[in-house]
């Protein structure tokens, strides 16, 4: 976590500790590229930007798991490398 008002977990375990210890809503922020999408939330800012990257990818099974802030471009590049989209 760091300053500037937003809660910034370093990893998934850190995020779990923050969520368990907070009694109220969160405004979840990942890449911050679409802040106008969705309904405004009056809650603590939870910046998941550090939670990026693919966790698992099995192209033959068409299964992919990724962290919350993984850029769509990274996912699309992995899919493209295996002839998927």
C-alpha positions as CSV (number, residue, x, y, z in Angstrom):
1,X,0.0,0.0,0.0
2,X,1.1,3.6,-0.5
3,X,0.0,7.2,-0.2
4,X,-2.2,9.5,-2.3
5,X,-5.4,8.2,-0.7
6,X,-5.8,5.0,-2.7
7,X,-5.3,1.6,-1.1
8,X,-2.7,-0.2,-3.3
9,X,-2.2,-3.9,-2.5
10,X,1.1,-5.3,-3.6
11,X,-0.3,-8.8,-4.4
12,X,-3.5,-10.9,-4.0
13,X,-2.8,-11.7,-0.4
14,X,-2.3,-8.0,0.4
15,X,-5.6,-7.3,-1.3
16,X,-7.4,-10.0,0.7
17,X,-6.1,-8.4,4.0
18,X,-7.3,-5.0,2.9
19,X,-10.8,-6.2,1.9
20,X,-11.2,-8.2,5.1
21,X,-10.2,-5.3,7.3
22,X,-12.3,-2.6,5.6
23,X,-16.0,-2.1,6.5
24,X,-17.4,-0.3,3.5
25,X,-17.6,-0.1,-0.2
26,X,-14.6,0.2,-2.6
27,X,-14.1,2.0,-5.8
28,X,-12.1,-0.6,-7.6
29,X,-9.4,0.9,-10.0
30,X,-7.3,-1.3,-12.3
31,X,-5.8,0.4,-15.3
32,X,-7.8,3.6,-14.9
33,X,-8.5,3.7,-18.6
34,X,-12.3,3.9,-18.3
35,X,-13.1,5.9,-15.2
36,X,-16.5,7.1,-16.6
37,X,-17.8,3.6,-17.1
38,X,-20.1,2.3,-14.4
39,X,-21.9,4.0,-11.5
40,X,-20.0,6.3,-9.2
41,X,-19.1,4.7,-5.9
42,X,-18.7,6.6,-2.6
43,X,-16.1,4.4,-1.1
44,X,-12.4,3.9,-0.6
45,X,-10.3,3.7,-3.7
46,X,-8.8,0.3,-4.2
47,X,-6.1,0.4,-6.9
48,X,-5.4,-3.1,-8.2
49,X,-2.8,-1.9,-10.7
50,X,-0.1,-4.2,-9.2
51,X,-2.3,-7.2,-9.8
52,X,-1.4,-7.7,-13.5
53,X,-0.3,-10.7,-15.5
54,X,-1.7,-14.0,-16.6
55,X,-2.0,-16.7,-14.0
56,X,-2.6,-19.7,-16.3
57,X,-3.3,-20.2,-20.0
58,X,-4.2,-23.6,-21.6
59,X,-4.8,-22.8,-25.3
60,X,-5.8,-26.3,-26.1
61,X,-8.6,-26.0,-23.4
62,X,-9.5,-22.4,-24.3
63,X,-8.9,-21.5,-20.7
64,X,-7.2,-18.3,-19.5
65,X,-6.9,-16.8,-16.0
66,X,-5.5,-13.4,-15.4
67,X,-5.2,-10.9,-12.6
68,X,-7.6,-8.0,-12.3
69,X,-5.4,-5.3,-13.9
70,X,-4.0,-7.3,-16.8
71,X,-4.2,-5.2,-19.9
72,X,-6.4,-6.5,-22.6
73,X,-3.6,-6.0,-25.1
74,X,-1.5,-8.6,-23.1
75,X,-4.3,-11.1,-23.2
76,X,-4.9,-10.5,-26.9
77,X,-1.2,-11.0,-27.7
78,X,-1.1,-14.4,-25.9
79,X,-4.3,-15.5,-27.7
80,X,-2.9,-14.3,-31.0
81,X,0.3,-16.3,-30.5
82,X,-1.8,-19.4,-30.5
83,X,-4.2,-18.5,-33.3
84,X,-7.0,-17.6,-31.0
85,X,-8.9,-14.3,-30.5
